[in-house]
Amino acid sequence: MQSLIQKLALVSLLGATACGAPHDLNGDLSSETGSTEQEINGTEVTLPICDPNTYPADWYCWLDYNKQTRCPEGPAPSTYWLRPRYASTYVHADSLRGVRAVKTGSMSWGFEDGLVKTEAVYCDRSTNTYQASTWARHTNIGGEQPQRVAGLTSVVDRPHGGLVRGTVLATYDEYYCLAAGACSDAASLILVLSKRDPTVSSSWTEVVRRELPITRWASVGAFEVTEVIEHEMQVDFEVYVRNTPAAATEVVIHDLRLFTEKCIPDMTNPGQCLP
């Protein structure tokens, strides 16, 4: 798997969902949450979206959104746009109705890890952040089908099973809503955690599903889903968008993370983990 894997210690915020920018994960949040602080060691998987050494070869680097100036050779600039070289057209431009074209592609780092139907990605290397605009519309083929826009996979490495947390920071793409004129005002994000034992089956079994509304004109929100999953299980975190009938939406993904617990330190036995 080509995803970036980072070791970190997190404060346990089970059941809490925060809005806005993420907190400093090394800070003391007990005064903010009123909860007891407990250190959890684990593995966190993200997507290397703006790493110029790993983003898909069929995505080109541009200095502007409208693809007028390609990025120069050599090190990537501090800010730039990624646009797909080969894109599928889902909406044709209509100047009379003020509708712009929508052309998207997929970004993949492995079979499950990546973004789907992504129109553009803005990268800011100075702050190590990105904004990926993903497009989804209401479909009713064989029943209503929310559209998958992102996914990550990992493995539970704690001997007796561990906490798994999928988190996405997201907001509406208001630029798309204003330009398209058909943005859903009642879209929601569906977060799904699934598992599988690769020694038994290649099929995923859904463990938990959570549907959360996403609000127009709101600041970036943090949406998450958690569950305790058995040892050595592969885990899959997926993000879907559900639209109202006859509507489409662009959701901007600002961050996507999958955390798997590895150890809760035993404070009475330094260097050991709780069972």
Secondary structure, 3 states (H helix, E strand, C coil): CCCEEEEEEEECCCCCCCECCCCCCCCCCHHHHCCCCCEEEEEEEECCCCCCCCCCCCEEEECCCCCCCECCCCCCCCEEEEEECCCEEEECCECCCCECCEEEEEEECCCCCEEEEEEEEEEECCCCEEEEEEEEECCCCCCCCCEEEEEEEEECCCCCCEEEEEEEEEEECHHHHHHHCCECCCCEEEEEEEEECCCCCCCCEEEEEEEEECCCCCCCEEEEEEEEECCCCEEEEEEEEECCCCCEEEEEEEEEEEEEEEECECCCCCCCECC
